[in-house]
Amino acid sequence: MLVFFAITGEVRALHAAATMNGWWDEDAGGWALIPGLVLIGALHGCLLWALLRMPPLTVHRGVRQALIALALCLTLLWAVLAELPGLLVALIPTILIVAVVVLLPGVFGELPWQARIVLVILGLIGWLLSPPFTTVLVIWWGLILTLQFYDGRWSAATLAAGLLAAATTLLRQVVPMPPGILVDGDPDWAAYGVLLDATLVADALWMVLTARELTTVSPLLPVVTPHRSRSLAPRPAFRAAG
């Protein structure tokens, strides 16, 4: 599809390759949306690469499985999920979201239980009750990313993906949904659809990278992820004696 786009300039082919969704109206947004589609395609490529390099799920198995499964439901498996009965389409992501929100605070071993409860409450409200409570979701993103930054197990790439996910989520709150229903050739709906795709893929990429680098119980133990990029979090200059 990318080769076809390069030869013919058909935006429809670029949309199909970037979003992994074959439906697209050539007149809906047109060339103005190409930067957004290129970004979505790049995020999808990073997502596939991270999945292919996933280390064994030997530590924190439950939350890592939930993160990967939710990321797949939001992106690569969405077309398959949409073919299921309506109840399952709503129930499966909901169960996975609850699992991620409840289990993820547990990977921060030094976090007090009161703070974990607050994170769980904010996550449930933000994920399950958005868009009315999208602000709560952005606050949850900020707290989780802050914990990841100071924890030391996550790389700059994971933190960047999380910041992008939080930023696109906040942008969706600022940019109002176009009025009416989706109409062929409507550039406003096309632009909003690209923003929605970017948000979902950024969310999924952060989830997969978080699962990929969550390979130790404690940041004090050596990380076994191969070729892990350097974290932004500060590390001690000298090893403790003994």
C-alpha positions in Angstrom: 0.0 0.0 0.0 2.9 2.4 0.8 4.4 1.6 -2.6 1.0 2.2 -4.3 0.8 5.5 -2.5 4.3 6.5 -3.5 3.5 5.8 -7.2 0.0 7.1 -7.5 -0.4 9.6 -4.6 -3.6 8.0 -3.5 -4.3 9.2 0.1 -6.6 6.2 0.4 -3.7 3.8 0.2 -1.7 5.7 2.8 -4.7 5.7 5.2 -5.1 1.9 4.8 -1.4 1.3 5.5 -1.2 3.7 8.4 -4.4 2.8 10.3 -4.7 -0.8 9.1 -8.3 0.1 8.1 -9.2 -0.2 4.4 -12.2 2.3 4.6 -11.4 5.8 3.5 -13.0 8.5 1.4 -10.5 10.2 -0.9 -12.3 13.6 -0.5 -12.3 13.5 3.3 -9.5 15.7 4.3 -7.2 14.7 1.4 -3.6 15.7 1.5 -3.9 17.9 4.5 -4.1 14.9 6.7 -1.0 13.2 5.4 1.3 14.3 8.3 -1.1 12.7 10.8 -1.4 9.5 8.8 2.4 9.3 8.5 2.7 9.7 12.3 0.1 7.0 12.9 1.9 4.6 10.5 5.2 5.2 12.3 3.6 4.5 15.7 2.0 1.3 14.3 5.5 0.2 13.1 7.0 0.9 16.5 4.1 -1.1 18.1 4.8 -4.1 15.9 8.5 -4.0 16.5 8.0 -3.8 20.3 5.6 -6.8 20.2 8.1 -8.8 18.2 10.9 -8.1 20.7 8.7 -8.8 23.8 10.8 -10.7 26.5 9.3 -13.7 28.3 6.4 -12.8 30.7 8.1 -14.2 33.7 7.6 -11.2 36.1 4.4 -9.3 36.7 2.8 -11.7 34.3 -0.8 -10.6 34.9 -0.4 -6.8 34.3 1.9 -7.4 31.3 -0.6 -9.7 29.7 -3.4 -7.2 30.3 -1.3 -4.4 28.8 -0.5 -6.3 25.7 -4.1 -7.6 25.3 -5.6 -4.1 25.7 -3.1 -2.7 23.2 -4.0 -5.3 20.6 -7.7 -4.7 21.2 -7.3 -1.0 20.6 -5.3 -1.4 17.4 -4.3 -4.5 15.5 -7.3 -6.7 16.6 -10.0 -4.0 16.5 -11.3 -5.1 13.1 -11.6 -8.7 14.5 -13.2 -7.5 17.7 -15.8 -5.4 15.9 -17.2 -8.6 14.3 -18.1 -10.0 17.7 -21.6 -9.5 19.3 -22.1 -5.9 20.6 -22.0 -7.0 24.3 -18.5 -8.6 23.8 -17.2 -5.6 21.9 -18.0 -3.5 25.0 -17.2 -6.1 27.6 -13.7 -7.3 26.5 -12.0 -3.9 26.5 -13.7 -2.9 29.7 -12.4 -6.0 31.5 -8.9 -5.4 30.2 -9.0 -1.7 31.2 -10.1 -2.7 34.8 -7.3 -5.3 34.9 -4.6 -2.7 33.8 -5.8 0.0 36.1 -6.0 -2.3 39.2 -2.8 -4.2 38.6 -0.4 -1.5 37.3 0.0 0.4 40.6 1.2 -2.8 42.2 4.4 -2.8 40.1 5.6 0.2 42.1 6.7 -1.6 45.2 7.5 1.4 47.4 4.2 3.1 46.7 2.0 3.3 49.8 -1.3 1.4 49.6 -3.3 4.6 50.0 -1.6 6.1 46.9 -2.3 2.9 44.9 -6.0 3.1 45.8 -6.1 6.7 44.6 -4.4 5.7 41.3 -7.0 2.9 40.8 -9.9 5.2 41.5 -8.6 7.9 39.1 -7.8 5.3 36.4 -11.3 3.7 36.6 -13.0 7.0 36.4 -10.8 8.3 33.6 -10.7 5.3 31.4 -14.3 4.1 31.9 -16.1 7.5 32.1 -14.4 9.5 29.4 -15.0 11.8 27.5 -16.9 13.6 30.4 -14.0 12.8 32.7 -11.1 13.0 30.3 -9.3 15.5 32.6 -9.2 12.8 35.3 -7.6 10.4 32.7 -4.9 13.0 31.9 -4.2 13.4 35.6 -3.8 9.6 35.9 -1.4 9.6 32.9 0.7 12.3 34.6 0.9 10.4 37.9 1.8 7.1 36.2 4.4 8.7 34.0 5.9 10.5 37.0 6.2 7.1 38.8 7.8 5.5 35.8 10.3 8.4 35.4 11.6 8.0 39.0 11.3 4.2 39.1 14.2 3.6 36.6 12.9 0.5 34.8 11.4 2.4 31.8 13.3 4.0 29.0 13.0 7.5 27.4 11.1 5.9 24.5 8.4 4.6 26.9 8.1 7.9 28.6 7.9 9.7 25.3 5.1 7.3 24.1 3.2 8.0 27.4 3.6 11.7 27.0 2.3 11.5 23.4 -0.7 9.4 24.6 -1.5 11.9 27.3 -1.1 14.8 24.9 -3.4 13.4 22.2 -5.9 12.5 24.9 -5.9 16.1 26.2 -6.1 17.3 22.6 -9.3 15.3 22.1 -10.8 17.1 25.0 -9.8 20.5 23.5 -11.0 19.7 20.0 -14.8 19.2 20.0 -16.3 16.3 18.1 -17.8 17.5 14.8 -21.5 17.9 14.8 -23.8 15.4 13.1 -23.0 11.9 11.9 -20.1 10.7 9.8 -20.6 11.9 6.2 -18.5 10.9 3.2 -16.2 13.7 2.3 -16.6 15.6 5.6 -13.0 17.0 6.3 -13.9 17.7 10.0 -14.9 14.2 10.7 -11.8 12.9 8.8 -9.5 15.1 10.9 -11.2 13.9 14.1 -10.9 10.3 13.0 -7.1 10.8 12.4 -6.8 12.3 15.9 -8.8 9.4 17.4 -6.5 6.9 15.6 -3.4 8.7 16.8 -4.7 8.6 20.4 -5.4 4.8 20.3 -2.1 3.9 18.7 -0.1 6.1 21.1 -2.0 4.5 24.1 -1.2 1.0 22.7 2.4 1.8 22.1 2.9 3.0 25.6 1.2 -0.1 27.0 3.4 -2.5 25.0 6.6 -0.6 25.8 5.6 -0.6 29.5 5.0 -4.3 29.4 8.2 -4.9 27.4 10.5 -3.2 30.0 8.7 -4.5 33.1 11.1 -7.4 33.5 12.1 -7.0 37.2 10.3 -6.9 40.4 12.4 -4.0 41.7 14.4 -1.3 40.0 17.3 -2.3 42.3 17.6 -5.6 40.4 19.3 -5.8 37.0 17.1 -5.4 34.0 17.1 -8.3 31.5 15.5 -6.6 28.5 18.0 -6.8 25.6 19.4 -3.6 24.1 17.4 -1.5 26.5 17.8 2.2 25.9 19.1 4.5 28.7 16.4 5.7 31.1 15.8 9.3 31.9 15.7 8.5 35.6 18.8 9.3 37.6 21.0 6.3 38.8 23.5 6.2 41.6 27.1 7.0 40.6 28.6 4.2 42.7 27.5 0.7 43.7 26.7 0.2 47.3 29.5 -1.5 49.1 28.9 -5.2 50.1 
